[in-house]
């Protein structure tokens, strides 16, 4: 019963975030467990010592991610919606919760992390202005170590060409059991890209 109540509260929190700012939230529902599991299984966890999740929402993916982490893994969560961010801080007190993914590199420098082994993203890139999209992608590329992994789920294939500029797209997975159905891009930062 507790799990169902928690999921219902998370759904309401997510729906409220969507209704307040649909361009930023991108969906009316949190990611399904099918999508979360597929995203998390796309990460080579034995290589991950520092990771960021962009657009953490209610923690649908964070929950699955946590089971794969070692105690020494540094985790940064980014969520713009204040209520969802407060919820994440309560549920994941050991993770660093931040509000703006456009400040990713600045946060890494402040926390003396250097570069990340992996970035997971649920940000709805295509909903953003081209300027904001460019800023976010620059932050992601700068934050990833050479050969680092970028796993992003999107609701279309419209970002494929843009992702391929600085990333090698290793695989695109389709997840029909999500609302809306989603595509998972599994990418690696190209060697030589700064």
JOFENKA-V281906 format. One record per pair of residues at least 24 apart in sequence whose ideal C-beta (glycine too) atoms are under 8 Angstrom apart, sorted by the first residue. I is the first residue (numbers start at 0). J is the second residue. Records with the same first field share a line. If there is no record, write none. Layout:
I->J ; J
This chain:
9->57 ; 58 ; 59 ; 86
10->57
12->57 ; 82 ; 83 ; 86
13->56 ; 57 ; 83
15->82
16->56 ; 80 ; 82 ; 83
19->80
20->79 ; 80
21->126
22->123 ; 126 ; 127
23->79 ; 80 ; 123 ; 126
24->56 ; 80 ; 123
25->54 ; 121 ; 122 ; 123 ; 126 ; 154
26->123 ; 154 ; 178 ; 179
27->178
28->178
29->56 ; 57 ; 59
30->56 ; 59 ; 60 ; 121 ; 152 ; 177 ; 181
31->59 ; 174 ; 176 ; 177 ; 178
32->59 ; 63
33->174 ; 176 ; 177
34->59 ; 60 ; 152 ; 174 ; 176 ; 177 ; 181 ; 183
35->59 ; 60 ; 62 ; 63
36->63
37->172 ; 174 ; 183
38->63 ; 119 ; 150 ; 152 ; 183
39->63 ; 64 ; 66 ; 67
41->148 ; 150 ; 170 ; 172 ; 183 ; 185
42->67 ; 117 ; 119 ; 148 ; 150
43->117 ; 148
44->68
46->116 ; 117 ; 148
47->72 ; 116 ; 117
48->72 ; 73 ; 116
49->73 ; 74 ; 75 ; 112 ; 113 ; 114 ; 115 ; 116 ; 117
50->74 ; 75 ; 115 ; 116 ; 117 ; 118 ; 119
51->75 ; 76 ; 77 ; 103 ; 115 ; 117 ; 118 ; 119 ; 142
52->76 ; 77 ; 118 ; 119 ; 120 ; 121
53->77 ; 100 ; 103 ; 118 ; 119 ; 120 ; 121 ; 122 ; 135 ; 139
54->78 ; 79 ; 100 ; 120 ; 121 ; 122 ; 123
55->83 ; 84 ; 87 ; 96 ; 121
56->80 ; 83 ; 121
57->83 ; 86 ; 87
58->86 ; 87 ; 90 ; 91
60->119 ; 121
61->87 ; 90 ; 91 ; 94
64->119
65->91
73->110 ; 112
75->103 ; 106 ; 107 ; 110 ; 112 ; 115
77->103
100->135 ; 138
101->131 ; 134 ; 135 ; 138
102->138
103->138 ; 139 ; 141 ; 142
104->138 ; 141 ; 142
107->142
113->144
114->142 ; 143 ; 144 ; 147
115->142 ; 143 ; 144 ; 147
116->144 ; 147 ; 148
117->143 ; 147 ; 148 ; 149 ; 150
118->142 ; 143 ; 147 ; 148 ; 149 ; 150
119->150 ; 151
120->149 ; 150 ; 151 ; 152
121->151 ; 152
122->151
123->153 ; 154
124->151 ; 153 ; 158 ; 161
125->153 ; 154 ; 155 ; 157 ; 158
132->161
136->161 ; 162 ; 165
140->165 ; 166 ; 188 ; 192 ; 193
141->193
143->188
144->188
145->188 ; 190 ; 191 ; 192
146->187 ; 188 ; 190
147->187 ; 188
148->185 ; 186 ; 187 ; 188
149->184 ; 186 ; 187 ; 188
150->183 ; 184 ; 185 ; 186
151->183 ; 184 ; 186
152->181 ; 182 ; 183 ; 184
153->181 ; 182 ; 184
154->179 ; 180 ; 181 ; 182
155->182
156->182
158->184
159->184
162->186
165->189 ; 192
